[in-house]
Amino acid sequence: MSEQSIETRCVQAGYTPGNGEPRQVPIVQSTTFKYDTSDAMGRLFDLEDTGYFYTRLQNPTNDHVAAKIASLEGGTAAMLTSSGQAANFFAVFNICEAGGHVVASSAIYGGTFNLLAHTLGKMGIECTFVDPNCTPEELDAAFRPNTKCVFGETIANPALAVLDIEKFATAAHAHGVPLIVDNTFPTPINCRPIEWGADIVTHSTTKYMDGHGACVGGAIVDSGKFDWMANAERFPGLTTPDESYHGIVYAEKFGQASAYITKATSQLMRDFGSIQSPQNAFYLNLGLESLHVRVPQHCKNARAVAEFLSTSDKVASVRYPDLPGDPYRKLAEKYLPNGSCGVVSFEVAGGREAAERFMAGLRVFAIETHVADARSCCLHPASSTHRQMTNDELVAAGISPAMVRMSCGIEGTDDLVADVEQALARV
């Protein structure tokens, strides 16, 4: 049988029940697992056998759901984390230690910007931010001898800049480092970055993958394509002995397909403990089963709202990659031919006060610190998710004081447009 469609994988990948076993992914709500001998458990601690001994590291429910996400993204291995922020932290820190350096697109989520610019800086890791529209020469100039990875978002939150994945992948590989792409907004339904050269993909599963505002979570997917041993000197954590596991060399013992995720699980999850609960993984799987049905409706609604906003004299500008004339339209046609996402960013004419009046007048859209939900919501990024950034940093991230981020849910299209229309009438 040829590879199954992504629709079928949304529903069935990651878990195949045996005879008489549960049809739905079972929730293994247990912290620990019983073994007959100390030797059997010891072999798990030494990574000599596969299995489960403590849910802080691994849990069967989580692994089934992670395997589904790996299948959707076209990766070889994946792991779940407690949040999208934890996923991005683990993805970078797994290969970048004190003294290392990261190159990142400046158009990224505010929390991730703070992680890379400030928190990792306190851990001895520096980051150089580049304009996502930079030339290949400008991108190349950002690399240093101690650069360990490149980071970007397929569709930036909330600037909606579309990453030129091939450009960033080419630069990363020329310098012997992997490209990490946060694919939260398009989901693998609309884009699979690994197919365009990305090596590691992350997600805030809190968003479209869950899709119902029920559980916080994250995921990391390894493409299995980056050759760690060919770049051994840059990645000693993967290519030299780990004395905390009796001298195991991950890249040698587990190979290209699973070394990265094995290290992140057995080392970072062991020490930081940012595990997703089995209950949340179960909820996440329910969301994944309808992901291929929901995402097109999100995109349909967002396009209709964006088209309406673009005709209003009370709107200064609209950002939505699917709109004709959008600066990222060509990149969207290349990487996102089936649609981008359900998020629209725009500026209300009249500045911050006008934006606040507009948001106060909404009835269907709710003001929330959330996005990519079945229910429509909106946010003022400059005073919420990105409020820790300076004005210069806001500009670099493509955010203005008047910007409103609207996340279009899966309600009736006409109802959403009508809500936006009546709220604009109050401005």
NORBELKA-V141364 format. One line per field, one symbol per residue. burial: # if it has 24 or more other ideal C-beta (glycine too) atoms within 12 Angstrom, else .. A space follows every 10 residues. Layout:
burial=???
This chain:
burial=.....#..## #####..... ....####.. .......... ...#..#... .##.###### ########## ########## ########## #######..# ########## #######..# ....###### ####....#. .##..##### ########## #########. ###.###### ########## ########## ########## ########## ########.. #..######. .#.....### #.##.#.### ########## ...####### ########## ##.####### ########## .#.####### ###..#.#.. ##..##.### #########. ...###.##. ##.##.#..# ########## ######..#. ..##.##### ########## #.#..##.## #.##..#
